[in-house]
Amino acid sequence: MIGLVSGGDWNILKWRENNGIIRSKSKNNLHNYCESWRMNVEVNNIRGFSVVPQECVESVKKYMTSSQYKSDCERAMEEVRVYLSECCTIKGDSKDAWIFDIDDTLLSTIPYYKKHGFGGEKVNASSLEAWMKEGKAPAVDHTLELFHEIRNRGIKIFLVSSRKETLRSPTVDNLIKVGYHGWATLKLRGLDDELMEVKKYQSKVRQQMVDEGYRIWGIVGDQWSSFEGLPSAHRTFKLPNSMYYVP
């Protein structure tokens, strides 16, 4: 597990060189290492980081604003469609459910992180929430299409986010403005939830759903904390995001 340190203190190549892991600071080493760092974030091998290493900020920026990022997200959504084509027997009792996260799943925070170092700066919660209150986040287009496809199948959509309850009004307005509508429930963190790890909060919400008789066919999110813990969904689909880590 990576410790929580500031971007200025965490120099990957210097640390690895001092520990005898690498001997050269060539551009190829840097590129390859940063790509490996990003990939290991995605597969949940690297956890708990509070900043993107300074040497890798440019790599993360290039990826998150690239056609490859869009292609990777689109492929994930294609796999959801394949799963939906063969997985689910919809009973028509209004108990079939699907969960979406919000940030960098339905709404993109990339415009915010463009101004804040693509994860190279430690997240300022007040600044980020002020941006969220503006309600200007664009839709994640590939997920917008899938959202409506799932809803049209008669599956109830639950939006479960680590955003605070105080952000409900701007969040709803933002979602509607960019094309989302018809979800069943929007779950945000109340005062009692704010001290709880996000993964425990997400698990708590799923337990409430299961207790109410819902069958959770799937979850789409950009953080592993959206999926961890019990009860679990039948399937989970992760979108790429190496700009930040939510525990």
C-alpha atoms as a printed R data frame, in Angstrom:
    type eleno elety resid chain resno       x       y       z
1   ATOM     1    CA   MET     A     1   0.000   0.000   0.000
2   ATOM     2    CA   ILE     A     2   1.322   3.424  -0.948
3   ATOM     3    CA   GLY     A     3   1.579   5.857   1.957
4   ATOM     4    CA   LEU     A     4  -0.218   9.175   1.935
5   ATOM     5    CA   VAL     A     5   2.437  11.727   1.029
6   ATOM     6    CA   SER     A     6   2.558  15.012  -0.786
7   ATOM     7    CA   GLY     A     7   3.363  15.206  -4.471
8   ATOM     8    CA   GLY     A     8   6.543  17.145  -3.792
9   ATOM     9    CA   ASP     A     9   7.863  14.467  -1.436
10  ATOM    10    CA   TRP     A    10   7.070  11.474  -3.597
11  ATOM    11    CA   ASN     A    11   9.630  11.043  -6.382
12  ATOM    12    CA   ILE     A    12   9.137   7.553  -7.778
13  ATOM    13    CA   LEU     A    13  12.358   7.195  -9.696
14  ATOM    14    CA   LYS     A    14  14.480   8.636  -6.883
15  ATOM    15    CA   TRP     A    15  12.903   6.214  -4.392
16  ATOM    16    CA   ARG     A    16  13.383   3.251  -6.701
17  ATOM    17    CA   GLU     A    17  16.956   4.272  -7.514
18  ATOM    18    CA   ASN     A    18  17.827   4.680  -3.821
19  ATOM    19    CA   ASN     A    19  16.409   1.241  -3.139
20  ATOM    20    CA   GLY     A    20  18.353  -0.392  -5.935
21  ATOM    21    CA   ILE     A    21  15.304  -1.130  -8.060
22  ATOM    22    CA   ILE     A    22  16.408   0.922 -11.077
23  ATOM    23    CA   ARG     A    23  19.741   2.452 -12.082
24  ATOM    24    CA   SER     A    24  18.802   4.823 -14.862
25  ATOM    25    CA   LYS     A    25  16.504   7.821 -15.144
26  ATOM    26    CA   SER     A    26  16.131   7.559 -18.902
27  ATOM    27    CA   LYS     A    27  12.985   8.836 -20.583
28  ATOM    28    CA   ASN     A    28  12.058   5.274 -21.510
29  ATOM    29    CA   ASN     A    29  12.292   4.187 -17.888
30  ATOM    30    CA   LEU     A    30  10.070   7.067 -16.847
31  ATOM    31    CA   HIS     A    31   7.471   6.439 -19.544
32  ATOM    32    CA   ASN     A    32   7.353   2.710 -18.878
33  ATOM    33    CA   TYR     A    33   7.242   3.159 -15.146
34  ATOM    34    CA   CYS     A    34   4.420   5.697 -15.262
35  ATOM    35    CA   GLU     A    35   2.387   3.498 -17.591
36  ATOM    36    CA   SER     A    36   2.937   0.600 -15.195
37  ATOM    37    CA   TRP     A    37   1.997   2.788 -12.239
38  ATOM    38    CA   ARG     A    38  -1.230   3.817 -13.947
39  ATOM    39    CA   MET     A    39  -2.067   0.227 -14.893
40  ATOM    40    CA   ASN     A    40  -1.442  -1.016 -11.352
41  ATOM    41    CA   VAL     A    41  -3.757   1.672 -10.024
42  ATOM    42    CA   GLU     A    42  -6.459   0.384 -12.357
43  ATOM    43    CA   VAL     A    43  -6.091  -3.239 -11.242
44  ATOM    44    CA   ASN     A    44  -6.066  -2.172  -7.572
45  ATOM    45    CA   ASN     A    45  -2.473  -3.161  -6.820
46  ATOM    46    CA   ILE     A    46  -1.592   0.435  -5.892
47  ATOM    47    CA   ARG     A    47  -3.925   1.794  -3.245
48  ATOM    48    CA   GLY     A    48  -4.244   4.673  -0.838
49  ATOM    49    CA   PHE     A    49  -2.310   7.275  -2.820
50  ATOM    50    CA   SER     A    50  -3.247  10.908  -2.177
51  ATOM    51    CA   VAL     A    51  -1.447  12.337  -5.221
52  ATOM    52    CA   VAL     A    52  -0.226  11.178  -8.587
53  ATOM    53    CA   PRO     A    53   3.601  11.068  -8.524
54  ATOM    54    CA   GLN     A    54   4.932  14.276 -10.044
55  ATOM    55    CA   GLU     A    55   6.909  12.404 -12.700
56  ATOM    56    CA   CYS     A    56   3.710  10.698 -13.845
57  ATOM    57    CA   VAL     A    57   1.309  13.647 -13.955
58  ATOM    58    CA   GLU     A    58   1.963  14.245 -17.642
59  ATOM    59    CA   SER     A    59   1.388  10.566 -18.398
60  ATOM    60    CA   VAL     A    60  -1.926  10.566 -16.524
61  ATOM    61    CA   LYS     A    61  -2.939  13.808 -18.243
62  ATOM    62    CA   LYS     A    62  -2.199  12.404 -21.692
63  ATOM    63    CA   TYR     A    63  -4.174   9.256 -20.995
64  ATOM    64    CA   MET     A    64  -7.225  10.874 -19.381
65  ATOM    65    CA   THR     A    65  -7.576  13.317 -22.310
66  ATOM    66    CA   SER     A    66  -6.789  10.777 -25.028
67  ATOM    67    CA   SER     A    67  -8.785   8.765 -27.515
68  ATOM    68    CA   GLN     A    68  -7.427   5.671 -25.756
69  ATOM    69    CA   TYR     A    69  -9.248   6.647 -22.545
70  ATOM    70    CA   LYS     A    70 -12.475   7.057 -24.496
71  ATOM    71    CA   SER     A    71 -11.904   3.757 -26.270
72  ATOM    72    CA   ASP     A    72 -11.232   1.949 -22.984
73  ATOM    73    CA   CYS     A    73 -14.439   3.336 -21.480
74  ATOM    74    CA   GLU     A    74 -16.437   2.439 -24.568
75  ATOM    75    CA   ARG     A    75 -15.086  -1.109 -24.430
76  ATOM    76    CA   ALA     A    76 -16.169  -1.392 -20.801
77  ATOM    77    CA   MET     A    77 -19.661  -0.288 -21.777
78  ATOM    78    CA   GLU     A    78 -19.684  -2.842 -24.616
79  ATOM    79    CA   GLU     A    79 -18.940  -5.544 -22.057
80  ATOM    80    CA   VAL     A    80 -21.908  -4.336 -19.995
81  ATOM    81    CA   ARG     A    81 -24.105  -4.734 -23.061
82  ATOM    82    CA   VAL     A    82 -22.788  -8.256 -23.681
83  ATOM    83    CA   TYR     A    83 -23.524  -9.125 -20.060
84  ATOM    84    CA   LEU     A    84 -27.020  -7.638 -20.230
85  ATOM    85    CA   SER     A    85 -27.806  -9.608 -23.368
86  ATOM    86    CA   GLU     A    86 -27.462 -12.916 -21.534
87  ATOM    87    CA   CYS     A    87 -27.541 -12.334 -17.793
88  ATOM    88    CA   CYS     A    88 -30.756 -11.066 -16.464
89  ATOM    89    CA   THR     A    89 -34.235 -12.429 -16.174
90  ATOM    90    CA   ILE     A    90 -36.274  -9.326 -15.540
91  ATOM    91    CA   LYS     A    91 -39.214 -10.366 -13.377
92  ATOM    92    CA   GLY     A    92 -41.259  -7.210 -13.772
93  ATOM    93    CA   ASP     A    93 -41.693  -6.832 -10.016
94  ATOM    94    CA   SER     A    94 -39.741  -3.552  -9.858
95  ATOM    95    CA   LYS     A    95 -36.952  -5.241  -7.877
96  ATOM    96    CA   ASP     A    96 -34.329  -5.456 -10.631
97  ATOM    97    CA   ALA     A    97 -31.634  -2.866  -9.918
98  ATOM    98    CA   TRP     A    98 -28.450  -1.403 -11.328
99  ATOM    99    CA   ILE     A    99 -26.045   0.954  -9.524
100 ATOM   100    CA   PHE     A   100 -24.066   3.806 -11.072
101 ATOM   101    CA   ASP     A   101 -21.475   5.938  -9.321
102 ATOM   102    CA   ILE     A   102 -21.568   9.605 -10.363
103 ATOM   103    CA   ASP     A   103 -18.148  11.282 -10.546
104 ATOM   104    CA   ASP     A   104 -16.152  10.083 -13.558
105 ATOM   105    CA   THR     A   105 -18.869   7.537 -14.218
106 ATOM   106    CA   LEU     A   106 -21.870   9.682 -15.166
107 ATOM   107    CA   LEU     A   107 -20.334  13.156 -14.789
108 ATOM   108    CA   SER     A   108 -16.734  13.973 -15.701
109 ATOM   109    CA   THR     A   109 -14.463  15.815 -13.275
110 ATOM   110    CA   ILE     A   110 -11.713  16.080 -15.886
111 ATOM   111    CA   PRO     A   111 -12.443  19.827 -16.414
112 ATOM   112    CA   TYR     A   112 -11.746  20.372 -12.703
113 ATOM   113    CA   TYR     A   113  -8.562  18.299 -12.666
114 ATOM   114    CA   LYS     A   114  -7.265  20.067 -15.770
115 ATOM   115    CA   LYS     A   115  -6.917  23.115 -13.511
116 ATOM   116    CA   HIS     A   116  -5.575  21.111 -10.568
117 ATOM   117    CA   GLY     A   117  -2.724  19.061 -11.896
118 ATOM   118    CA   PHE     A   118  -4.513  15.886 -13.008
119 ATOM   119    CA   GLY     A   119  -4.058  14.418  -9.540
120 ATOM   120    CA   GLY     A   120  -0.606  15.869  -8.960
121 ATOM   121    CA   GLU     A   121  -2.054  18.194  -6.311
122 ATOM   122    CA   LYS     A   122  -3.584  16.863  -3.120
123 ATOM   123    CA   VAL     A   123  -7.358  17.175  -3.426
124 ATOM   124    CA   ASN     A   124  -8.799  20.268  -1.780
125 ATOM   125    CA   ALA     A   125 -12.283  19.087  -0.792
126 ATOM   126    CA   SER     A   126 -13.646  22.628  -0.423
127 ATOM   127    CA   SER     A   127 -12.426  23.606  -3.877
128 ATOM   128    CA   LEU     A   128 -13.789  20.451  -5.483
129 ATOM   129    CA   GLU     A   129 -17.178  20.815  -3.794
130 ATOM   130    CA   ALA     A   130 -17.380  24.472  -4.849
131 ATOM   131    CA   TRP     A   131 -16.831  23.321  -8.435
132 ATOM   132    CA   MET     A   132 -19.507  20.640  -8.044
133 ATOM   133    CA   LYS     A   133 -21.966  23.267  -6.785
134 ATOM   134    CA   GLU     A   134 -21.575  25.106 -10.087
135 ATOM   135    CA   GLY     A   135 -23.196  22.106 -11.796
136 ATOM   136    CA   LYS     A   136 -21.054  22.380 -14.911
137 ATOM   137    CA   ALA     A   137 -19.651  18.852 -15.122
138 ATOM   138    CA   PRO     A   138 -20.158  17.353 -18.580
139 ATOM   139    CA   ALA     A   139 -21.696  13.950 -19.098
140 ATOM   140    CA   VAL     A   140 -19.516  10.916 -19.675
141 ATOM   141    CA   ASP     A   141 -21.070  10.252 -23.075
142 ATOM   142    CA   HIS     A   142 -20.575   6.499 -23.331
143 ATOM   143    CA   THR     A   143 -22.163   6.001 -19.911
144 ATOM   144    CA   LEU     A   144 -25.063   8.330 -20.725
145 ATOM   145    CA   GLU     A   145 -26.104   6.051 -23.576
146 ATOM   146    CA   LEU     A   146 -25.815   2.935 -21.418
147 ATOM   147    CA   PHE     A   147 -27.757   4.570 -18.581
148 ATOM   148    CA   HIS     A   148 -30.806   4.977 -20.809
149 ATOM   149    CA   GLU     A   149 -30.429   1.519 -22.354
150 ATOM   150    CA   ILE     A   150 -30.527  -0.071 -18.905
151 ATOM   151    CA   ARG     A   151 -33.453   2.076 -17.780
152 ATOM   152    CA   ASN     A   152 -35.385   1.152 -20.917
153 ATOM   153    CA   ARG     A   153 -34.990  -2.531 -20.030
154 ATOM   154    CA   GLY     A   154 -37.134  -1.959 -16.963
155 ATOM   155    CA   ILE     A   155 -34.220  -2.079 -14.523
156 ATOM   156    CA   LYS     A   156 -34.334   0.486 -11.727
157 ATOM   157    CA   ILE     A   157 -31.284   2.702 -11.587
158 ATOM   158    CA   PHE     A   158 -29.761   3.680  -8.260
159 ATOM   159    CA   LEU     A   159 -27.182   6.452  -8.170
160 ATOM   160    CA   VAL     A   160 -24.836   5.907  -5.233
161 ATOM   161    CA   SER     A   161 -22.199   8.583  -4.754
162 ATOM   162    CA   SER     A   162 -19.636   9.632  -2.168
163 ATOM   163    CA   ARG     A   163 -20.801  13.216  -2.649
164 ATOM   164    CA   LYS     A   164 -22.258  14.881   0.445
165 ATOM   165    CA   GLU     A   165 -25.989  15.313   0.936
166 ATOM   166    CA   THR     A   166 -25.463  19.087   0.854
167 ATOM   167    CA   LEU     A   167 -24.650  18.718  -2.855
168 ATOM   168    CA   ARG     A   168 -27.981  17.090  -3.738
169 ATOM   169    CA   SER     A   169 -29.599  20.047  -5.494
170 ATOM   170    CA   PRO     A   170 -26.651  20.987  -7.772
171 ATOM   171    CA   THR     A   171 -26.009  17.288  -8.449
172 ATOM   172    CA   VAL     A   172 -29.598  16.666  -9.570
173 ATOM   173    CA   ASP     A   173 -29.595  19.837 -11.685
174 ATOM   174    CA   ASN     A   174 -26.286  18.888 -13.304
175 ATOM   175    CA   LEU     A   175 -27.431  15.340 -14.087
176 ATOM   176    CA   ILE     A   176 -30.675  16.516 -15.662
177 ATOM   177    CA   LYS     A   177 -28.967  19.300 -17.621
178 ATOM   178    CA   VAL     A   178 -26.611  16.863 -19.382
179 ATOM   179    CA   GLY     A   179 -29.287  14.277 -20.165
180 ATOM   180    CA   TYR     A   180 -29.802  11.925 -17.227
181 ATOM   181    CA   HIS     A   181 -33.318  11.367 -15.953
182 ATOM   182    CA   GLY     A   182 -35.559   8.619 -14.684
183 ATOM   183    CA   TRP     A   183 -33.340   7.160 -11.976
184 ATOM   184    CA   ALA     A   184 -35.122   5.551  -9.023
185 ATOM   185    CA   THR     A   185 -32.990   6.819  -6.145
186 ATOM   186    CA   LEU     A   186 -30.023   9.115  -5.569
187 ATOM   187    CA   LYS     A   187 -27.995   8.147  -2.503
188 ATOM   188    CA   LEU     A   188 -25.593  10.752  -1.104
189 ATOM   189    CA   ARG     A   189 -23.654  10.726   2.149
190 ATOM   190    CA   GLY     A   190 -25.405  12.258   5.135
191 ATOM   191    CA   LEU     A   191 -23.675  13.506   8.262
192 ATOM   192    CA   ASP     A   192 -23.616  10.004   9.755
193 ATOM   193    CA   ASP     A   193 -21.890   8.645   6.647
194 ATOM   194    CA   GLU     A   194 -19.179  11.283   6.183
195 ATOM   195    CA   LEU     A   195 -16.791   9.723   8.712
196 ATOM   196    CA   MET     A   196 -17.284   6.285   7.197
197 ATOM   197    CA   GLU     A   197 -14.942   4.903   4.528
198 ATOM   198    CA   VAL     A   198 -16.601   5.169   1.135
199 ATOM   199    CA   LYS     A   199 -16.372   1.416   0.551
200 ATOM   200    CA   LYS     A   200 -18.230   0.794   3.824
201 ATOM   201    CA   TYR     A   201 -20.833   3.402   2.927
202 ATOM   202    CA   GLN     A   202 -21.354   1.834  -0.490
203 ATOM   203    CA   SER     A   203 -21.646  -1.617   1.073
204 ATOM   204    CA   LYS     A   204 -24.177  -0.273   3.572
205 ATOM   205    CA   VAL     A   205 -26.346   1.090   0.756
206 ATOM   206    CA   ARG     A   206 -26.238  -2.234  -1.089
207 ATOM   207    CA   GLN     A   207 -27.259  -4.054   2.088
208 ATOM   208    CA   GLN     A   208 -30.253  -1.749   2.427
209 ATOM   209    CA   MET     A   209 -31.215  -2.508  -1.166
210 ATOM   210    CA   VAL     A   210 -30.916  -6.258  -0.688
211 ATOM   211    CA   ASP     A   211 -32.928  -6.041   2.537
212 ATOM   212    CA   GLU     A   212 -35.656  -4.338   0.512
213 ATOM   213    CA   GLY     A   213 -35.656  -7.241  -1.936
214 ATOM   214    CA   TYR     A   214 -33.673  -5.748  -4.814
215 ATOM   215    CA   ARG     A   215 -31.605  -7.893  -7.158
216 ATOM   216    CA   ILE     A   216 -28.458  -5.892  -7.985
217 ATOM   217    CA   TRP     A   217 -27.511  -7.019 -11.472
218 ATOM   218    CA   GLY     A   218 -24.526  -4.740 -11.865
219 ATOM   219    CA   ILE     A   219 -22.494  -1.732 -10.787
220 ATOM   220    CA   VAL     A   220 -20.590   0.735 -12.951
221 ATOM   221    CA   GLY     A   221 -18.015   2.917 -11.212
222 ATOM   222    CA   ASP     A   222 -14.516   4.328 -11.519
223 ATOM   223    CA   GLN     A   223 -13.295   3.433  -7.997
224 ATOM   224    CA   TRP     A   224 -12.759   0.032  -6.416
225 ATOM   225    CA   SER     A   225 -14.517   1.321  -3.306
226 ATOM   226    CA   SER     A   226 -17.742   1.242  -5.344
227 ATOM   227    CA   PHE     A   227 -17.506  -2.552  -5.529
228 ATOM   228    CA   GLU     A   228 -15.753  -3.778  -2.397
229 ATOM   229    CA   GLY     A   229 -17.538  -5.373   0.519
230 ATOM   230    CA   LEU     A   230 -20.738  -7.356   0.859
231 ATOM   231    CA   PRO     A   231 -23.313  -7.775  -0.436
232 ATOM   232    CA   SER     A   232 -21.937  -7.649  -3.955
233 ATOM   233    CA   ALA     A   233 -23.617  -7.217  -7.319
234 ATOM   234    CA   HIS     A   234 -23.818 -10.014  -9.865
235 ATOM   235    CA   ARG     A   235 -21.216  -8.142 -11.954
236 ATOM   236    CA   THR     A   236 -19.100  -5.021 -11.615
237 ATOM   237    CA   PHE     A   237 -17.622  -2.885 -14.377
238 ATOM   238    CA   LYS     A   238 -14.816  -0.438 -13.629
239 ATOM   239    CA   LEU     A   239 -14.071   2.630 -15.704
240 ATOM   240    CA   PRO     A   240 -10.452   3.832 -15.790
241 ATOM   241    CA   ASN     A   241  -9.395   6.673 -13.513
242 ATOM   242    CA   SER     A   242  -5.876   7.128 -12.190
243 ATOM   243    CA   MET     A   243  -6.282  10.787 -11.166
244 ATOM   244    CA   TYR     A   244  -7.339  10.014  -7.577
245 ATOM   245    CA   TYR     A   245  -8.107   7.216  -5.142
246 ATOM   246    CA   VAL     A   246 -11.217   7.005  -2.970
247 ATOM   247    CA   PRO     A   247 -10.836   4.506  -0.078
